[in-house]
Amino acid sequence: MDCDLEVELDGAPHFGDLGEEYEAKRTAFPEGLGIEVIRFENNLVFQNTEAVLDTIKEAISRRGV
């Protein structure tokens, strides 16, 4: 089963000025292939796992899987 969804967990270095540019370039490739990319900061995964899982479930539902 394919749902064309990429989930990334990012640490603090990904959110600085240079990180934003780097992430934009990294995101462009899978999105160019029709893959939706969703990102979560590592802290959020540990602090609010349920919200992260809900967001992933919603993304999967939108993809029609």
C-alpha positions in Angstrom: 0.0 0.0 0.0 1.4 3.4 -1.0 0.3 6.7 0.4 3.1 8.9 -0.8 3.8 10.5 2.5 7.1 11.3 4.1 7.4 12.0 7.8 10.5 13.8 9.0 11.6 14.5 12.6 13.8 17.5 12.8 16.1 18.7 15.6 16.9 22.3 16.4 19.6 22.8 13.7 16.8 22.4 11.0 15.0 25.5 12.2 17.6 28.3 11.9 18.0 30.6 8.9 20.2 28.2 7.0 18.1 25.2 8.0 15.0 26.7 6.4 16.8 27.0 3.0 18.2 23.5 3.3 14.9 22.0 4.2 13.1 23.8 1.3 15.6 22.2 -1.1 15.2 18.8 0.5 11.4 19.1 0.4 11.3 20.1 -3.2 12.6 16.7 -4.4 10.0 14.4 -2.9 7.2 17.0 -3.5 8.3 17.0 -7.2 7.5 13.2 -7.1 4.1 13.8 -5.6 5.1 12.9 -2.1 3.7 15.0 0.7 6.3 15.9 3.3 5.3 16.7 6.9 7.8 17.6 9.5 7.8 17.6 13.3 10.3 19.0 15.7 11.8 16.3 17.9 10.5 18.0 21.1 6.9 17.9 19.8 7.2 14.1 19.2 8.2 13.6 22.8 5.9 16.2 24.4 2.8 15.6 22.4 3.0 12.3 20.7 -0.8 12.0 20.3 -1.0 15.2 18.4 1.8 14.1 16.1 0.0 10.8 15.4 -3.3 12.6 14.8 -1.6 14.8 12.2 0.0 11.8 10.5 -3.4 10.0 10.4 -5.1 13.1 8.9 -2.4 13.3 6.2 -2.9 9.7 5.4 -6.6 10.2 5.2 -6.2 13.1 2.8 -4.0 10.9 0.6 -7.0 8.5 0.3 -5.4 5.5 2.0 
